[in-house]
Amino acid sequence: MRMRTVTAATTLAVLFSSAALAATPAFADTSAQLPIRSTGDIVVDGAHQRVFISDPANGKIVVTDYAGNVVKQLTTGLSGVTGLELSADSGTLYAAVQDQDAIAVIDTATETETTRYPVGDKPLSVALAGGKLWFGYGAAGAGGIGSVDLTSDRHEVTLGQAGFYSAPVLDAAPGSGTLVAGQPGISPAEITSYDVSSGTATRLAGTDAGSNLRDLQVTPDGKDIVVASGAPYYHQVFRTADLNEDGKYTSTAYPNAVAIAPDGTVAGGSDASYDPDVYVFHPGDSEAVRTYDFPNTGSSSGSDELAASALAWAPDASRLFAVSYNNNGVYSLREFDGPAKAATTLTVNAPASAPRAKKLTVTGKLASTVAIPAGSGLTVTRTDLDSPNGKALAAVTTRADGTFSFTDTPPAGGKVTYKVSYAGDAAHTAASGKDTVDVSRAKPALTLNNNGKVYSYGQNVKFTAHLGTTYKNRTVEIWADPFGSDQPDRRVKSGKVDAHGNLSVVLGLKRDTKVTARFSGDARWQPRSVSSSVGAKVSISMSVSRQYKAKKVWGQTYYYFHKTKNPLFTTKMPYYGGRSQRFDFQVYYQGTWYSDTSQYFALATSGISQVEFTGSHKDDVGWRFRVRSDYINGTSGDTVNSTTYGAWKYFTFTS
């Protein structure tokens, strides 16, 4: 049904140039969405590095590059296009167009249709064999095999060369005179081989091949046929000569695709939501060397699934292409690099912690589904604070069981990472692993002065951080975090300490503040920070008004009020949301001041609070009073300053 091979010369080059294959640059696996809603077939044009995918539901052929980028869509007169076949020189693509009863001929260099062969009833599949283009055609109850003579200028079409219930799928080995046909849609499924070397199909052998045939392909040497049927739950293998069983490739339930590379490597696919979707086998090995399980890009519980007949190799066997779809009907082209290489894992185990400048041992293991030779080389890189971009260490080799070990004396402390890498070879993928050791560092001396001190509002205070012995880093940062959620912690100074190990900064303190000195550490000394918490009082001023005089008496300045006047006391202090002043009132009696009351009054946003003594003051005549405003941390409505007591104001009443 599909031509997934290249010229004989190219095939031989692939078969015998394993060194060149191993040296081919690696490309990361890719995935790209496709503008399709069904798949019929997929072929790969190595000469132009193009992938052709037929979409019978949309009636088009989508052309992409190897990364899945759509470069063209062929849409004219292609309703029901399904089977694809590429010529040996990769110059021509043949496409079976069911709804047009024709085979479209497309120039792969220009990606345009050049001609069309009317062939009759609903051609489904195409295959090149014996110098002719063969096609399976027909609706239910009227299937058959026909051919187009490509050597004739008239391209004569011959129908009825073999009968089937419905249109069969076809395939043939490159340059072969044997054609293989399979009957989909019935159970048991039939496969039949024909000798077409004479230009006419002569039946050779036939057999049952499970149920619900989805795909088949002949091996490049023509010896075997690999079949993907819904059952049995593996990929069947039959000898082309007599169609007797010739082994199997172990996969999983509902096989639905097969693709064979020019070197004989087999890719088998299955319609599996909860198992691997693609299995890769070395020729004749029944167990997979590599598997691929698609991710879930949809909204169901299972992963994306492989579309039927949607596997194809690049002609140099370096890449495998697959079309997947999710439960939302989104199709993607997936490209797998080096799929015939056995998947390789590399584990690294280092101590969780270790002292600096002391020898430690790192162990690990290189493993693969295909044995890796003893003595395989591994590169080692150490990344630490002294070598943040990594430092190459001495290479190591594996033992017979794949294990390895090496010792190292880490010169730097902190997080030290050992990365071990395997470059891969012609049979194995590259792999790497790493582990991290917490290497000890010494604790440096770091101090900061002024802890616990309380200062006046707005006072400039010098803070000095002192750093003791370190390795390379002599930089200290000083941060100030004023109390209150409205002001963030901020860096106020950063720099290298002086010859005495000191770094200073002057701060004007208007709030209680946590000042922190931070040392980020270096390769031998661990990070450290120390803090000093200092207090800042508020500024408080009180003015007195409505008095008729002020006089120095009894050692204080007293304000005199007529008994008919209400004294007004105006307090000002820095405003903070929700802040109140505490107003203290005392009276003098027989040589002692007695507290009469303390009451809180809210500050306006201007920081001003006014308290008026109201009422009749005739009974206050001759008594001595005093008042003051205070800020009490906590009970004045906030905690951003240290408790501060204002100065007393003295007053008395006269008649």
Summary of the structure (lengths in Angstrom):
residues: 655
radius of gyration: 44.3
end to end distance: 123.1
largest distance: 142.7
contacts: 2264
relative contact order: 0.07
helix: 3%
strand: 53%
